[in-house]
Every structure is written in C-alpha cells, then in structure tokens.
Amino acid sequence: MRVEAIHLNKHYKKVHAVNDLSFTIEPGRVTGFLGPNGSGKSTTMRLMLGLDSGSGQTMFDGKPLTDHSPVTRVVGAHLDAKFFHPKRTAYAHLRMLGAEAGVTKERVHEVLKLVGLETVAKKRPGAFSLGMGQRLGLASAILADPQVLMLDEPANGLDPQSIQWMRDFLRHYASLGRSVLVSSHLLSEMELLADDLVVIAKGTMIAAEPMQQFLNRASGGSVLVRTSDSRRLAQALEAQGLTLVATGVDELRVPDVSTDRVGHIAFAAGVPILELQAERASLESVFLELTEDGQEYRVGGAQ
C-alpha cells in the first residue's frame, strides 16, 4: 500500500514544528525517518495518523485513513513504548486492541510468541522494562497484519540480539509488499535497515530519496590504495596534481578522486597495486553534515 504525506504542517504559535512536508512511503520497502531531537518526526507521524491537529493530508492507497475500515488492517502504529494500561495484562491489552478488526485469540497468542512475550502474557506491563514495552508495542502494531507499519524509535531499550531480530523482521515484512516507516537515532542500524530515507530538521525537509542517493550527497570522497612501493606511487599521484595522505607503511588515502583514475596512474607508472577501494561515506557522516544547522546541541559548547 502506497502512503503519501501531502503538505503536512503543524504550528505552535510562531514555531513551525512541521513545515510543509511531503513524501511517499513505497510498498515493499523500509523507509527510515531521521532528524535531530526536536525536528518534528513524532509530530509528523501523529499528523499522518490523524492523532494531532494541523493541516495537510495523508493518503493510504489514494484515500484518507478515515475512509478505510477496519483501520487497524490498513496501518499498525507504535509511537510510545508505554502506551498501555499498566494494570491490564499484555494478553488483555492485545485482545482489546484487536477487537476492531476481529482478531482471534489464536492470533494474539501467535503475536506474543513472535515478539518473545508468551511467558509474560498474563503479567501486567506496568513493571515491564523499556525493551519489553517496545516488544509489546510492536505486537500491538502487527496484531491485525496491517499493510502499513509506522514505528517511532522501536529499537530504544532493545539489546543487540533484539535489534537484529527487529531488523530482519521489518525487512521481511516489507518484502511481502507492505510499507514500513521507522524513525530511529541509531544511524548505523538504520543504514542496514532502510531502503529509502526521509530526513528533516527543524520541521523542514532535508531529503526524501533512496539510501544510496542520500549517501552520495557526501562532500568529497576518497580512495584507499595499498601498494608495495608507496613512495613511487605517491610521486606519480602528486605529478598528476593529486593530494594524498599516508595512513601506513604501504597505504595511501587519496581524496576527491575515483578508483579508476588512481588505478590508471599506478598502471602507467608501473607501480603494483595490492588493494584499491573507494571509501564509502557512512549514513552518520552524511546525516551530520546535512543537518548541522538543525542540531539542538553541538560539541565544544557551541550554541
């Protein structure tokens, strides 16, 4: 199911919490939703679900969410790890949420087992850890087997094994033709998870594009080359006007150049190459570079 957010806006007096955001979540893909603290990610997701007042609209397969029934078979959302009654058991919580879509008892037990909560199904979640609360929230979101998943920081409080499990689960869920939108501050994890990215800062769009296209926005770039004759290779590269940095006895880093060019120069100079690779920008480095002006805090005591 294709999801289109169209000109979403939310103002608090003179503050633009969400400023004219438009983007698309495509079926069969995981879309990562990134932004610094206070950038408006949670507010945007609430606007998309009709849980907050504002302007703009969100279309689910060309129709507003209110035109679909039952809604929980269209979209499952997890926006708050503690969104449950603390004295209602985990099982009862899911039974209550599943009533709208006619979810069976068997499905509730299936979902509790899937997220690893079957042994605490009869316990009250008020005493659950953050990680257990996150897993109950995910169970709530997938309970009615919706076509769209919207998850706000679902990996908070999870251990590494649980994060890996969630990554594999969400990628599998998307592979079935579903649409998945996930916000997170875990950029290294998002780099492994997402196919597409929506990046905002101070409520304003920075990027809405495939992951690789976003990574290609990095300024510069470099090539790492390992050789048995670094001195002669350095001379050949400098003769072509290239700058370089020695990173080891037999290793050089050459900024702002392609692997093809370094390889051709080495070949023409008769210098043997042991290793040649382009250094790929990380999601973290590109994200920090493009959202620098939207950061609430900066290192070094800067305002």
C-alpha positions in Angstrom: 0.0 0.0 0.0 1.4 3.4 -1.1 1.3 6.1 1.5 1.5 9.8 0.5 2.1 12.6 3.0 1.0 15.8 1.4 1.9 19.3 2.6 1.8 18.5 6.3 2.0 21.5 8.7 1.9 22.0 12.4 2.5 25.3 14.2 2.9 26.1 17.9 2.4 29.8 18.0 5.4 31.1 16.0 7.2 27.7 15.9 7.0 25.6 12.8 7.1 22.1 14.3 6.3 20.6 10.9 6.7 22.8 7.9 5.1 21.8 4.6 6.4 18.2 4.5 5.5 16.0 1.5 6.9 12.5 0.9 5.9 9.0 -0.1 6.3 5.6 1.5 6.5 2.9 -1.1 5.2 -0.7 -0.7 7.9 -3.4 -0.5 10.4 -1.0 1.1 11.5 0.2 4.5 11.6 4.0 4.8 13.8 5.4 7.5 12.7 8.6 9.1 15.6 10.7 10.5 16.1 14.0 12.2 17.8 15.6 15.2 16.0 15.8 18.5 13.0 18.2 18.2 13.0 18.0 14.5 9.3 17.1 14.3 9.4 13.3 13.5 6.9 12.2 16.1 4.6 15.1 15.4 4.7 14.2 11.7 3.8 10.6 12.3 0.9 11.7 14.6 -0.3 14.1 11.8 -0.2 11.2 9.3 -2.4 9.1 11.6 -4.8 11.9 12.4 -3.7 11.9 16.1 -2.7 15.6 16.1 -4.3 18.8 14.7 -2.6 20.5 11.8 -3.0 20.9 8.0 -2.2 18.8 5.0 -3.4 15.2 4.4 -2.1 11.6 4.2 -3.4 9.2 1.6 -3.4 5.5 2.0 -3.8 4.0 -1.5 -5.3 7.2 -2.6 -7.8 7.5 0.3 -7.7 9.2 3.7 -7.3 6.7 6.6 -10.8 7.5 7.8 -12.2 6.1 4.5 -10.7 2.6 5.3 -12.3 0.0 7.6 -11.1 -1.6 9.7 -8.3 1.0 10.1 -6.0 -1.4 12.0 -5.8 -3.7 9.0 -4.6 -0.8 7.0 -2.0 0.7 9.3 -0.4 -0.5 12.6 1.5 2.1 14.6 3.8 2.0 17.6 4.6 5.6 18.8 5.0 5.2 22.5 6.7 2.3 24.4 4.4 2.8 27.4 1.1 3.1 25.5 -0.8 0.6 27.5 -2.9 0.4 30.7 -0.3 -0.6 33.4 -2.8 -3.0 35.2 -4.2 -4.7 32.2 -2.3 -7.9 31.2 -0.3 -8.0 28.0 -2.8 -10.6 26.6 -5.8 -8.4 27.6 -4.2 -5.4 26.1 -3.8 -7.1 22.7 -7.3 -8.6 22.9 -8.7 -5.1 23.5 -6.8 -3.6 20.6 -7.7 -6.5 18.2 -11.5 -6.1 18.8 -12.0 -3.5 16.0 -10.5 -5.9 13.4 -11.9 -9.1 14.8 -8.5 -10.5 15.7 -8.8 -14.1 17.1 -7.3 -15.4 20.4 -5.0 -17.6 18.4 -3.6 -14.5 16.6 -3.0 -12.8 19.9 -1.0 -15.8 21.2 0.9 -16.1 17.9 2.0 -12.4 18.0 3.0 -12.7 21.7 5.2 -15.7 20.8 6.6 -13.9 17.8 7.9 -11.0 19.9 9.1 -13.2 22.8 6.4 -12.3 25.3 4.4 -15.5 25.6 5.8 -16.3 29.0 4.6 -12.9 30.4 1.3 -12.8 28.6 -0.7 -12.9 31.8 1.5 -10.3 33.5 0.8 -6.6 33.8 3.1 -4.5 31.7 3.4 -1.7 34.2 6.5 -3.4 35.5 7.9 -4.2 32.1 11.3 -3.0 31.1 11.6 -0.5 28.3 12.7 -3.3 25.9 9.7 -5.4 26.9 7.4 -2.4 26.4 8.8 -1.9 22.9 8.1 -5.6 22.0 4.5 -5.3 23.3 4.2 -2.1 21.2 5.4 -4.0 18.1 3.0 -6.8 18.9 0.2 -4.2 19.0 1.2 -2.7 15.7 1.4 -6.0 13.8 -1.6 -7.6 15.5 -4.1 -7.1 12.7 -1.5 -7.9 10.0 -1.7 -4.3 8.5 -0.5 -3.2 5.1 1.4 -0.3 6.6 3.7 -0.2 9.7 4.6 3.1 11.4 7.1 2.8 14.3 8.7 5.6 16.3 12.0 4.7 17.8 11.1 1.0 18.2 14.7 -0.1 19.0 15.0 2.0 22.1 15.8 -0.2 25.1 16.4 -3.3 23.0 19.6 -5.5 23.3 21.7 -6.1 20.2 20.1 -9.5 19.5 16.6 -8.0 19.7 17.7 -5.1 17.4 18.9 -7.6 14.8 15.7 -9.6 15.1 13.6 -6.5 14.6 15.7 -5.5 11.6 15.2 -8.9 10.0 11.5 -8.9 10.8 10.9 -5.4 9.4 12.8 -6.2 6.2 10.8 -9.4 5.8 7.5 -7.6 6.5 8.4 -5.1 3.7 9.4 -7.9 1.3 5.7 -9.1 1.5 4.7 -5.9 -0.3 3.9 -3.9 2.9 5.0 -0.3 3.6 7.2 0.3 6.6 8.1 3.7 8.1 10.6 3.7 11.0 12.2 6.5 12.9 15.4 6.0 14.8 18.5 7.7 16.2 20.5 4.5 15.7 22.1 5.6 12.4 24.4 2.5 12.0 21.3 0.3 12.4 19.2 2.4 10.0 21.9 2.1 7.4 21.4 -1.7 7.5 17.7 -1.5 7.6 16.3 1.2 5.3 15.9 1.2 1.6 14.7 4.9 1.5 15.2 7.9 3.8 13.1 10.9 4.8 15.3 13.4 6.7 14.1 16.5 8.3 15.5 19.2 10.6 13.5 21.9 12.5 10.4 20.5 10.8 11.7 21.2 7.3 12.5 18.6 4.6 16.2 17.9 4.0 15.9 14.8 1.8 13.4 12.2 0.7 15.2 9.7 -1.5 16.8 6.2 -1.7 19.5 5.4 0.8 22.3 5.3 -1.8 21.3 8.6 -3.3 21.4 10.2 0.1 24.9 8.7 0.8 26.1 10.1 -2.5 25.4 13.6 -1.1 28.6 13.4 1.0 31.1 16.1 0.1 34.3 14.8 -1.2 35.2 11.2 -1.0 38.5 9.3 -1.1 40.2 6.2 -2.4 42.4 3.9 -0.2 45.2 2.3 -2.0 47.8 -0.2 -0.8 51.0 -0.8 -2.7 54.4 -2.4 -2.3 56.0 0.9 -3.5 54.2 3.7 -1.8 57.0 6.3 -2.4 56.9 5.8 -6.2 53.1 5.8 -6.3 53.0 9.0 -4.2 55.3 10.7 -6.7 53.1 9.5 -9.6 49.9 10.8 -8.0 51.4 14.1 -7.0 52.7 14.6 -10.6 49.0 14.4 -11.6 48.1 17.2 -9.2 46.5 14.9 -6.6 47.0 15.4 -2.8 47.4 12.3 -0.6 47.7 11.2 3.0 50.0 8.4 4.1 48.0 6.1 6.5 50.5 3.3 6.9 53.8 2.0 5.6 52.3 0.7 2.4 48.9 2.6 2.4 47.8 5.9 1.0 44.5 7.8 1.0 43.7 10.0 -2.0 40.8 12.4 -1.5 38.4 13.6 -4.3 39.3 11.0 -6.9 37.9 7.8 -8.4 39.4 4.4 -8.1 39.6 4.3 -11.9 41.9 7.3 -12.0 44.2 6.0 -9.3 44.4 2.6 -11.0 45.3 4.2 -14.4 48.0 6.4 -12.8 49.5 3.4 -11.0 49.4 1.2 -14.1 51.1 4.0 -16.2 53.8 4.3 -13.6 54.4 0.6 -13.3 53.5 0.5 -9.6 52.0 -2.7 -8.3 48.6 -2.3 -6.5 47.8 -4.7 -3.7 44.4 -3.1 -2.8 42.3 -0.3 -4.2 38.9 0.7 -2.8 36.6 3.7 -2.6 35.9 4.8 0.9 32.1 5.0 1.2 30.5 7.7 3.3 28.6 6.4 6.3 25.0 7.4 7.0 26.1 9.1 10.2 28.7 11.3 8.5 26.2 12.4 5.7 23.4 12.9 8.2 25.5 15.1 10.5 26.8 17.1 7.6 23.4 17.8 6.1 21.6 18.5 9.4 24.3 20.5 11.1 22.2 23.7 11.2 19.3 21.8 12.7 21.2 20.3 15.6 19.9 21.3 19.1 23.3 20.7 20.7 26.9 20.7 19.4 30.1 19.6 20.8 32.6 22.1 22.1 29.9 24.2 23.9 28.7 25.9 20.8 25.2 27.3 20.9 
